[in-house]
Amino acid sequence: MHSNVRAALRREPALRSGWLLATAVRRVMAGERVLDPALAAAALSEGPNPLTERERDVLAASADGASIAEIARQLHLSEGTVRNYLSEAIQKLEARNRIEAARLAQQKGWL
């Protein structure tokens, strides 16, 4: 990269973010994966996802306020099984209820 371009990118935050976006778009168009370092750091700081795949499914299905019966029908599970998965997820996330558990899991990027 030319030294004048580097200097301009250091001086102008808006120019820098535009350049970074253009670079990311070119990399994606070339088939590469592009990760935002701040996003990656935030995801890693949350630690590993403690939820099983099924607990995530049940929490995601409950996020909009669906009833146990609705979740059970949607996921082809018994109502008791849905209650068990929700209970496990609530305990793992140290939440007060399933709505809070779903919100926490979404905030952490686990749903």
C-alpha positions in Angstrom: 0.0 0.0 0.0 1.3 3.4 -0.9 2.6 5.6 2.0 0.2 8.5 1.1 -2.8 6.1 1.3 -1.6 4.8 4.7 -1.2 8.3 6.0 -4.7 9.3 4.8 -6.3 6.2 6.4 -4.7 7.0 9.7 -5.9 10.6 9.6 -9.5 10.1 8.5 -11.6 7.5 10.4 -14.4 7.7 7.9 -12.0 7.0 5.0 -10.5 4.1 7.0 -13.9 2.5 7.6 -14.9 2.9 4.0 -11.6 1.4 2.8 -12.0 -1.5 5.3 -15.5 -2.1 4.0 -14.3 -2.1 0.3 -11.5 -4.5 1.2 -13.9 -6.8 3.0 -16.3 -6.8 0.1 -13.5 -7.6 -2.3 -12.4 -10.5 -0.1 -15.9 -11.9 0.2 -16.4 -11.6 -3.6 -13.1 -13.6 -3.9 -14.7 -16.4 -1.8 -12.9 -15.6 1.5 -14.5 -15.4 4.9 -14.2 -12.0 6.6 -14.6 -11.6 10.3 -14.8 -8.3 12.2 -12.1 -8.5 14.9 -14.3 -6.7 17.4 -17.2 -9.1 16.8 -14.8 -12.1 17.0 -13.3 -10.8 20.3 -16.8 -10.3 21.8 -17.9 -13.8 20.8 -14.8 -15.3 22.3 -15.1 -13.3 25.5 -18.6 -14.8 26.1 -16.9 -18.2 26.4 -18.2 -21.4 24.9 -21.8 -21.9 24.2 -23.1 -24.1 27.1 -26.4 -25.0 25.3 -27.0 -28.2 23.4 -28.4 -28.0 19.8 -31.8 -29.0 21.1 -31.8 -26.5 23.9 -31.0 -23.8 21.4 -33.8 -25.0 19.1 -36.3 -24.9 22.0 -35.2 -21.5 23.2 -35.3 -20.0 19.7 -38.8 -21.4 19.3 -39.9 -19.9 22.6 -38.3 -16.4 22.0 -41.5 -15.0 20.4 -43.7 -16.2 23.4 -44.9 -19.5 21.9 -46.6 -21.8 24.3 -45.1 -25.2 25.4 -47.6 -27.0 23.2 -46.8 -24.8 20.2 -43.1 -25.4 20.6 -43.7 -29.1 21.0 -45.7 -29.3 17.8 -43.3 -27.2 15.9 -40.2 -29.3 16.9 -42.1 -32.6 17.0 -41.3 -33.2 20.7 -43.5 -34.0 23.6 -44.5 -31.1 25.9 -42.5 -32.7 28.8 -39.4 -32.9 26.7 -39.8 -29.2 25.8 -40.2 -28.3 29.5 -37.0 -30.3 30.3 -35.0 -28.6 27.6 -36.2 -25.2 28.6 -35.5 -25.9 32.3 -31.9 -27.0 31.4 -31.3 -23.9 29.3 -32.7 -21.6 32.0 -30.4 -23.2 34.6 -27.3 -23.0 32.4 -27.9 -19.4 31.6 -28.9 -18.6 35.2 -32.0 -16.9 33.9 -35.3 -16.4 35.8 -37.5 -17.7 33.0 -37.5 -18.8 29.3 -38.0 -15.4 27.9 -34.9 -14.1 29.8 -33.0 -17.2 28.8 -33.8 -16.7 25.1 -32.8 -13.0 25.3 -29.5 -13.8 27.0 -28.7 -16.5 24.5 -29.5 -14.1 21.6 -27.3 -11.4 23.1 -24.4 -13.8 23.4 -24.8 -14.9 19.9 -25.8 -18.5 20.8 -29.1 -18.6 19.0 
